[in-house]
């Protein structure tokens, strides 16, 4: 049975605990990290663009779960990179 590709398959665990990297083939495109925010201790997924140095990364957003974060980050990547050889999946 063939598996359907989803943006979750573009994620790989980082060497940092809880952190995931999103790839377009072998190119790193984003960092996803679970965070706890505010006095109510809300659990969210923080997503930033990939850059070697953390100060060079740009915030993409905060998302309620990893699947939503991965899906929306992938959609933003595809839209921002129309010349990239990706359609929906690597």
C-alpha positions as CSV (number, residue, x, y, z in Angstrom):
1,X,0.0,0.0,0.0
2,X,1.4,3.4,-1.0
3,X,1.7,6.1,1.6
4,X,0.3,9.5,0.8
5,X,2.9,12.3,1.2
6,X,2.1,15.0,3.7
7,X,4.3,17.9,4.9
8,X,4.8,16.0,8.1
9,X,7.1,13.7,6.0
10,X,9.3,16.8,5.3
11,X,10.2,17.0,9.1
12,X,13.2,15.5,10.7
13,X,14.2,15.7,14.4
14,X,16.9,18.1,15.1
15,X,19.8,17.4,17.5
16,X,18.1,19.9,19.9
17,X,15.4,18.3,22.1
18,X,11.9,18.8,20.7
19,X,13.0,20.7,17.7
20,X,12.2,19.7,14.1
21,X,13.7,20.8,10.8
22,X,11.6,21.0,7.6
23,X,13.3,20.1,4.4
24,X,12.6,20.6,0.7
25,X,14.5,17.6,-0.5
26,X,17.9,18.3,1.1
27,X,17.4,22.0,1.7
28,X,16.5,23.1,5.2
29,X,13.6,25.6,5.0
30,X,12.2,26.0,8.6
31,X,12.6,25.2,12.3
32,X,9.6,24.0,14.3
33,X,9.7,24.0,18.1
34,X,7.1,23.3,20.7
35,X,6.9,26.3,23.2
36,X,4.8,27.2,26.2
37,X,3.5,30.8,26.2
38,X,1.8,33.1,28.6
39,X,0.4,32.8,32.1
40,X,-2.1,30.1,30.9
41,X,0.9,28.1,29.7
42,X,-0.5,27.6,26.2
43,X,1.3,25.0,24.2
44,X,2.0,26.1,20.6
45,X,4.4,25.3,17.8
46,X,6.7,28.2,16.9
47,X,8.0,28.2,13.3
48,X,10.9,30.2,12.0
49,X,12.7,30.3,8.6
50,X,15.9,28.3,8.4
51,X,19.2,30.1,8.8
52,X,22.5,28.9,10.2
53,X,22.4,31.6,12.9
54,X,19.3,31.9,15.0
55,X,19.4,35.8,14.8
56,X,19.1,35.5,11.0
57,X,15.8,33.5,11.2
58,X,12.4,35.2,10.7
59,X,9.3,34.3,12.5
60,X,6.7,32.5,10.4
61,X,4.1,32.1,13.2
62,X,2.7,30.1,16.1
63,X,0.4,27.2,15.5
64,X,-1.8,25.0,17.6
65,X,-0.2,21.7,16.6
66,X,2.6,20.2,14.6
67,X,0.4,19.1,11.7
68,X,-1.0,22.5,11.2
69,X,2.4,24.1,11.5
70,X,3.9,21.7,9.0
71,X,1.1,22.1,6.5
72,X,0.9,25.9,6.6
73,X,4.7,26.2,6.5
74,X,4.9,24.0,3.5
75,X,2.2,25.9,1.7
76,X,4.0,29.2,2.4
77,X,7.2,27.7,1.1
78,X,5.7,26.5,-2.1
79,X,3.9,29.9,-2.7
80,X,7.1,31.9,-1.9
81,X,9.3,29.7,-4.2
82,X,7.3,29.2,-7.5
83,X,10.5,28.5,-9.4
84,X,11.3,25.6,-6.9
85,X,10.9,22.2,-8.5
86,X,8.3,21.3,-5.9
87,X,4.6,21.0,-6.5
88,X,3.2,19.4,-3.4
89,X,5.8,16.9,-2.3
90,X,9.5,16.2,-2.8
